[in-house]
Amino acid sequence: MLALDVDGTLTDGMIYIGPQAEAMKAFSVRDGLGISLLRQAGLKLAIVTARQSSIVEIRAAELGFDTVIQSASDKATALRQLALQSELEVSEIAYMGDDWSDLPALSIAGLAAAPADATAPVLRASHWVSTRKAGQGAVREFAEWLLECQGRLQVLLEKYRTGGR
C-alpha cells in the first residue's frame, strides 16, 4: 500500500483562496498517471491528510484511491488504523510526506519517502527522496521507482507502448 499526504506532496503546497472563500489546489497529471500505474499493478492507495477538503475527495475519486483519511491530526494513528482496516502490517505501507506533521507516519511506515523540497527533518527521516519537487512529479518518480523495484515497470510501459492500457 502507498499512503500519501496531499498539501506539499501531491500538490506544491499552495492553497489558492478566492474572494468567495473558494479554495483551489493544483495536482500534477504526471503524478496522477503514476498513481494509476500503481493501481494497475495492484497496490492499494490511500490519502492521509490533516486538512479537510472536497477537492481532495474529487481528486481521490478520479484516481481510484481505496481510502481517504482527512482531518488526521495524528498521522501515525491514522496509518495504524489504515493498516488494520486493510489487513496489513504498518511495515507493508509506504508513506510519502513533506512536513513535520508527517514525521510520526514516516517513522512507522515500512518505507518513508519525501519530495525534494520537503523540510529538512522529513528529508532526514526518509528512506527515499525524490529529485523532483512536490506537485511537480515527485509522486510519479516514486511510483516508477517502486514499480521498477518490484519488476513491474517494464510490463506496464510495454502496455502503453502497444496501446493496451
N, C-alpha and C positions, 0 to 999 in steps of 0.2 A: 504494500500500500504506500502511496505517496500522499502526504498531507502538506498543504501549502497555506502559508499566511497570504493575505491579499495586499494590503497597502504597503508598498515598499518591496514587494516580492512579485506578485502578479501585475502590479502597477508600479509606476515610477514614484509613488508615494504622494503625489499631488492630488488634492481634492479641490475641484472647482465648484464654487457655490455661487449661483446666480442671484439676481435681485429678488426673485420669488422664493428664495431658500432652496431651490432645486440644486441637487448635487450631481456632479458628473465625474467619472473616472475613465481613464483610457487604458485599454487592455491590448496587448500585442497579439496580432493574429498568428505570428510565428510561435509564440508561447502556446496559443490555442491549438495549433497543429501538433506540437509536442505532446500536449495533454491528450489529444485524440490518439496519437500513436501509442501512448502508454495504455490507454483504454483498449485499443485494438490488441495489444499484447497481453491483455487480461489482468492488468494491475487495477486494484481498487483505488479510487481517488477521493480525497477529502479536502475540504477547506476548513481551516481553524483560524478565526479572526476575532479580534477584540471589539471590533465595531459591528454595528447592525446596519445593513443596507439592502434595499430592494435591488439595487444594481448588482450586487454580488449574487443574489438569488437568480437573477436573469442570466448572468454570465455562466454560473454554475450549471444551470439547466441546459443552456446552449451546448456546453462542453460535456455533458453527461456525468457530472460528479455524482458519486454514490452518496456522499454525506456532506452536509454543510452545517458547521457549528459556528454561530455568530454570537456576539456578546460574551466571548470567552475571556473572562478576566484572569483565569489561571489556565494557561495553555497546556501545562503538564497534566493537570487533572482532565482536561478535555481530551488529550491524547490517550490517556489511560482508559477513559470511557469509550473512546473510539475503538481502541484495541479490543476491549471487552465486547462491544456490540458487534464487531467484525470477526470475533473468534480468532484473534491474532495475538501474538505477544507484542509488546511495545517495541521490542528489538526487531520486529518484522516491518516496522513502519519507518520510512524515510520522511524527514521533515525539513522543509526549506522556509527560512525566515530571515529577517533583516535587522531587527532591533531588540532592545533589552527585554521587551515583553515576550520575545520568542526564546530567550535563554533557557527557561525551565523545560520547554518542549525539546529543544535541541539537546539538552543534557541527558534526556532519557531515550531519545529516538535511536533506532539501530544505525541510522545514517543521517548525520546532520549536514545540511547544505545551506549555502548563502549566496546571494548575488554579489557581484564585485564591489558594489557600493554600500554594503551592509556596514553597520557600526563595528568598530574595532573589537569589542568583546565578542560579538557574534562571529566575526571572521576567525578569531582565535578558537572559538568553541566548535567550529565546523570541521567536518572531515573532508568536505569538498567545497571549493569556492569557484564560482563561475568567473569567466573572463569578461562576462557581459554584465551590464547594469540591470537593475530591476526594471521591469516593464519594457525592456529592450532586448529580449531574447535569453535572459538568464535561465528561465524555466525550460525553454526549448533546449538549451545547451545541456542542462541537467538531464532532461528526458532522453536525449540522444546518448548521453554518456551511460545512463542506466541501461538502456536497451543494448548498447554495444557490450557492456559488461555481461549482460545476460545472453549474448549471442543472437539477439533478435533484430538488431537494427538493419542488417543487410536484407533479411527476408522482407521486412516492411518496405524498405527502399525499393526493392525489386518490384513489389506490387505496384508502387506508384509509377515506376518506370514503364511498366507494361499497361498501365491504366486500370488495373484491377484492385482498386482500393478496397 
